[in-house]
Amino acid sequence: MKLSQAAKATAGLGFTQIVGWGTTFLMPSVLGRHIARDLELPSEIVYGGITVMFGVGALFAPRVGRLLDRTGARSVMTVGSIVYALSLAALSFSQGLVSYLLCWAAMGIASTLALNTPASIALAQVAGARARQAIAVLAIVGGFASTVFWPVSEALEVLIGWRGVLLIYATIHLLVCAPVHLLVLPGRPAIGTHAAAGTTAAAAPSAQSNRIFLLLAVAFSCGSFIFTGFIVHAIGVMRGLGHDPASALLLASLIGPAQVAVRLIELVFGHRYAISSSALFAAAVLPLGLGLAFLAGGNFVVALLCLLAYGIANGLKAVLRATLPLALFGRAQFGTYLGRLALPQGIVSAAAPPVLAAVMAKYGAEGVLGLTFVVATVAFAATVMLVRTSGPVR
């Protein structure tokens, strides 16, 4: 019965996560130019809505994490779907700068209630010892959000305009996603249940627990800066290194397949090795790829290796950001820890695109690669110290 409930929750949350990412973070990629034209806003402001969403969501994440530990995910994620519906409906009626950004701020609240972090917490509560595999499945499914929603948004915009598209998306959140959360998730988490694997920090002295949390926050936040910021500028960086537009697009398009491939490997073989081993591998491959590109990125093969390394590290990070804290801290306070970790990650995710845009404008592709290499090296050092402090965790 438990496995059946876990499978049902994974499938339902896979659907709602595709909708959540596709109608918010990925939406301006298709509708942004139409919104900018009609609202007479610069594209920087239109895409700045994503920054507002990440920033506001980060501020609410610690409190929502504690709430998820107490009440379970069903009511929280259902409310999140309703807030999404209201936010997108309001966005469809926006007339200028203030109303536009306020709607994105509301979506930031919705995202911390119903998007990535609460979905991982929900699976940890439902799937128990199989949470690692369930979260890997969710990461794989979520990777198809752009595949589904970019062409859908483009086709619908031609027929009904961007305002009509947003109203349809609001309806999906209200009439489909909210009921899915109500039906597939249990009302409350199991009382007194802990992860079958790894409660290292929970049983350790407070000073060691705090050190583990700090190192984890540094490693994840540095990763979030690179993963959120670099993807926006990947094509521009490749062109800045001397690759022609077609080659730059081809290289950047390989990031997605690399992410999906490594998540499939994690799903199939992840139970055979420690989670800390995955974390070390992801942390090591990223600065290696960025460093090679900084030294010889004009070479097609080197640039290919760089973006494959980026895709592999990013693909693993989508799984590790939930499974590693679960292994370290257990299920009892998983929501609290994940919510606290989401705060710095959300802040740097909000800051990364404009920061790297400024670096790109002043120092070019080499400047972006140099900065991201330094940040990736810090993340690697923090991960090494984390594994030395906590020991291997499964």
ChimeraX attribute file (.defattr): number of C-alpha atoms within 10 A of each C-alpha:
attribute: neighborCount
match mode: 1-to-1
recipient: residues
	/A:1	6
	/A:2	10
	/A:3	12
	/A:4	10
	/A:5	15
	/A:6	23
	/A:7	17
	/A:8	17
	/A:9	25
	/A:10	28
	/A:11	18
	/A:12	19
	/A:13	29
	/A:14	23
	/A:15	18
	/A:16	25
	/A:17	24
	/A:18	22
	/A:19	22
	/A:20	27
	/A:21	20
	/A:22	23
	/A:23	25
	/A:24	21
	/A:25	19
	/A:26	18
	/A:27	20
	/A:28	22
	/A:29	14
	/A:30	17
	/A:31	20
	/A:32	19
	/A:33	16
	/A:34	16
	/A:35	23
	/A:36	18
	/A:37	11
	/A:38	11
	/A:39	14
	/A:40	13
	/A:41	16
	/A:42	15
	/A:43	14
	/A:44	11
	/A:45	15
	/A:46	23
	/A:47	18
	/A:48	17
	/A:49	23
	/A:50	23
	/A:51	26
	/A:52	22
	/A:53	26
	/A:54	27
	/A:55	23
	/A:56	23
	/A:57	26
	/A:58	27
	/A:59	20
	/A:60	20
	/A:61	28
	/A:62	20
	/A:63	15
	/A:64	24
	/A:65	27
	/A:66	19
	/A:67	17
	/A:68	26
	/A:69	23
	/A:70	16
	/A:71	14
	/A:72	24
	/A:73	32
	/A:74	26
	/A:75	19
	/A:76	21
	/A:77	29
	/A:78	24
	/A:79	19
	/A:80	27
	/A:81	30
	/A:82	20
	/A:83	24
	/A:84	33
	/A:85	26
	/A:86	21
	/A:87	24
	/A:88	27
	/A:89	21
	/A:90	20
	/A:91	22
	/A:92	21
	/A:93	15
	/A:94	18
	/A:95	13
	/A:96	14
	/A:97	14
	/A:98	9
	/A:99	14
	/A:100	22
	/A:101	21
	/A:102	18
	/A:103	23
	/A:104	26
	/A:105	22
	/A:106	21
	/A:107	31
	/A:108	30
	/A:109	25
	/A:110	28
	/A:111	29
	/A:112	30
	/A:113	29
	/A:114	29
	/A:115	22
	/A:116	21
	/A:117	21
	/A:118	26
	/A:119	26
	/A:120	29
	/A:121	28
	/A:122	27
	/A:123	25
	/A:124	28
	/A:125	29
	/A:126	28
	/A:127	22
	/A:128	20
	/A:129	14
	/A:130	17
	/A:131	24
	/A:132	27
	/A:133	23
	/A:134	25
	/A:135	28
	/A:136	28
	/A:137	20
	/A:138	27
	/A:139	26
	/A:140	22
	/A:141	19
	/A:142	24
	/A:143	21
	/A:144	17
	/A:145	21
	/A:146	21
	/A:147	12
	/A:148	13
	/A:149	19
	/A:150	18
	/A:151	12
	/A:152	14
	/A:153	24
	/A:154	17
	/A:155	13
	/A:156	15
	/A:157	18
	/A:158	10
	/A:159	10
	/A:160	12
	/A:161	17
	/A:162	22
	/A:163	20
	/A:164	16
	/A:165	24
	/A:166	27
	/A:167	20
	/A:168	19
	/A:169	22
	/A:170	26
	/A:171	18
	/A:172	18
	/A:173	26
	/A:174	21
	/A:175	14
	/A:176	15
	/A:177	28
	/A:178	24
	/A:179	15
	/A:180	23
	/A:181	25
	/A:182	17
	/A:183	15
	/A:184	19
	/A:185	26
	/A:186	19
	/A:187	14
	/A:188	17
	/A:189	22
	/A:190	15
	/A:191	10
	/A:192	7
	/A:193	12
	/A:194	21
	/A:195	21
	/A:196	15
	/A:197	17
	/A:198	22
	/A:199	21
	/A:200	20
	/A:201	22
	/A:202	16
	/A:203	13
	/A:204	14
	/A:205	10
	/A:206	11
	/A:207	10
	/A:208	16
	/A:209	18
	/A:210	13
	/A:211	16
	/A:212	25
	/A:213	20
	/A:214	15
	/A:215	20
	/A:216	23
	/A:217	23
	/A:218	21
	/A:219	27
	/A:220	22
	/A:221	23
	/A:222	24
	/A:223	29
	/A:224	27
	/A:225	25
	/A:226	25
	/A:227	22
	/A:228	19
	/A:229	23
	/A:230	21
	/A:231	18
	/A:232	15
	/A:233	18
	/A:234	20
	/A:235	21
	/A:236	20
	/A:237	24
	/A:238	26
	/A:239	18
	/A:240	18
	/A:241	21
	/A:242	15
	/A:243	20
	/A:244	12
	/A:245	14
	/A:246	10
	/A:247	15
	/A:248	22
	/A:249	16
	/A:250	14
	/A:251	22
	/A:252	21
	/A:253	14
	/A:254	14
	/A:255	22
	/A:256	19
	/A:257	15
	/A:258	20
	/A:259	24
	/A:260	22
	/A:261	16
	/A:262	19
	/A:263	29
	/A:264	19
	/A:265	12
	/A:266	22
	/A:267	19
	/A:268	13
	/A:269	11
	/A:270	18
	/A:271	13
	/A:272	9
	/A:273	13
	/A:274	14
	/A:275	23
	/A:276	23
	/A:277	15
	/A:278	20
	/A:279	23
	/A:280	18
	/A:281	15
	/A:282	24
	/A:283	27
	/A:284	20
	/A:285	19
	/A:286	27
	/A:287	26
	/A:288	18
	/A:289	23
	/A:290	27
	/A:291	20
	/A:292	17
	/A:293	27
	/A:294	23
	/A:295	13
	/A:296	13
	/A:297	26
	/A:298	16
	/A:299	14
	/A:300	18
	/A:301	12
	/A:302	18
	/A:303	25
	/A:304	21
	/A:305	18
	/A:306	25
	/A:307	25
	/A:308	23
	/A:309	23
	/A:310	26
	/A:311	26
	/A:312	24
	/A:313	26
	/A:314	28
	/A:315	28
	/A:316	25
	/A:317	24
	/A:318	22
	/A:319	26
	/A:320	22
	/A:321	24
	/A:322	26
	/A:323	24
	/A:324	22
	/A:325	23
	/A:326	30
	/A:327	26
	/A:328	28
	/A:329	25
	/A:330	25
	/A:331	28
	/A:332	22
	/A:333	18
	/A:334	26
	/A:335	33
	/A:336	22
	/A:337	21
	/A:338	25
	/A:339	26
	/A:340	22
	/A:341	26
	/A:342	27
	/A:343	22
	/A:344	22
	/A:345	25
	/A:346	25
	/A:347	21
	/A:348	23
	/A:349	25
	/A:350	26
	/A:351	18
	/A:352	21
	/A:353	24
	/A:354	16
	/A:355	15
	/A:356	25
	/A:357	18
	/A:358	14
	/A:359	18
	/A:360	19
	/A:361	12
	/A:362	11
	/A:363	14
	/A:364	17
	/A:365	24
	/A:366	18
	/A:367	18
	/A:368	26
	/A:369	27
	/A:370	19
	/A:371	16
	/A:372	25
	/A:373	22
	/A:374	15
	/A:375	19
	/A:376	26
	/A:377	22
	/A:378	18
	/A:379	27
	/A:380	25
	/A:381	17
	/A:382	23
	/A:383	26
	/A:384	18
	/A:385	17
	/A:386	23
	/A:387	18
	/A:388	11
	/A:389	16
	/A:390	19
	/A:391	11
	/A:392	17
	/A:393	18
	/A:394	21
